[in-house]
Structures are given as structure tokens and as C-alpha cells.
Amino acid sequence: METTLGIRIAEQRRKRDLTQDQLAEKMGVSPQAVSKWENDLCCPDISLLPLSCRPFRYQYR
């Protein structure tokens, strides 16, 4: 099975115990946008790519 951007977003979101609503809020987009990304109906705008990394950054302590 091909690993698409949508699958990766969903995996990372679930790994961090975030809902689509929570991820959307952190990124300043609608929950519907996150759903569309995860279902590979569209991709995040390139200007959102830096924001999309923030919720998934690893916390080093």
C-alpha cells in the first residue's frame, strides 16, 4: 500500500493523540480541511507546511 501524505498526516495525528479538530485548531484551519487532507482529497497549501510540522515536533527533554 502506498503511503500518501494524507496517511502520514493521520498517522502522526493519532500517534500524538490529537483529534482532527485539535489539529485544525493548532494549524488555524477548519476540521474539514484536515479531513480532506487525510482522505487525500486535497493537500495542505504550501504556506501551511511549516505550521503542519509544529504539532508533530518531537519533544526532547
VEXDREN-2710 file (C-alpha; in Angstrom, 1 decimal):
% VEXDREN-2710
k/r/px/py/pz
1/MET/0.0/0.0/0.0
2/GLU/1.3/3.4/-0.9
3/THR/1.9/5.8/2.0
4/THR/0.3/9.1/0.9
5/LEU/0.6/12.5/2.6
6/GLY/-2.9/12.0/3.9
7/ILE/-2.0/8.7/5.5
8/ARG/1.1/10.2/7.1
9/ILE/-0.8/13.2/8.5
10/ALA/-3.4/10.9/10.0
11/GLU/-0.8/8.5/11.5
12/GLN/1.2/11.4/13.1
13/ARG/-2.0/13.0/14.4
14/ARG/-3.2/9.7/16.0
15/LYS/0.3/9.0/17.4
16/ARG/0.1/12.2/19.3
17/ASP/-3.5/11.6/20.5
18/LEU/-4.9/14.6/18.6
19/THR/-8.4/14.8/17.1
20/GLN/-8.9/16.3/13.7
21/ASP/-10.5/19.3/15.5
22/GLN/-7.4/19.7/17.7
23/LEU/-5.0/19.6/14.9
24/ALA/-7.1/22.0/12.9
25/GLU/-7.1/24.5/15.8
26/LYS/-3.4/24.2/16.2
27/MET/-2.9/24.9/12.5
28/GLY/-5.6/27.6/12.1
29/VAL/-7.6/25.7/9.6
30/SER/-11.0/24.0/9.6
31/PRO/-11.5/20.4/10.7
32/GLN/-13.0/19.8/7.3
33/ALA/-9.6/20.8/5.7
34/VAL/-7.8/18.2/7.9
35/SER/-10.3/15.6/6.9
36/LYS/-9.8/16.3/3.2
37/TRP/-6.0/16.1/3.6
38/GLU/-6.3/12.8/5.5
39/ASN/-8.6/11.4/2.8
40/ASP/-6.3/12.6/0.0
41/LEU/-9.0/14.8/-1.5
42/CYS/-6.6/17.7/-1.4
43/CYS/-3.2/18.7/0.1
44/PRO/-2.4/21.5/2.5
45/ASP/-1.4/24.8/0.9
46/ILE/2.3/25.1/0.7
47/SER/2.2/28.1/3.1
48/LEU/0.8/25.8/5.8
49/LEU/3.6/23.3/5.6
50/PRO/5.8/24.9/8.3
51/LEU/2.7/25.1/10.5
52/SER/1.9/21.5/9.8
53/CYS/5.2/20.4/11.3
54/ARG/4.7/22.2/14.7
55/PRO/2.1/19.8/16.2
56/PHE/4.3/16.8/15.2
57/ARG/7.6/18.0/16.5
58/TYR/9.2/15.6/18.9
59/GLN/9.7/16.9/22.4
60/TYR/13.3/16.3/23.5
61/ARG/13.9/16.6/27.2
END
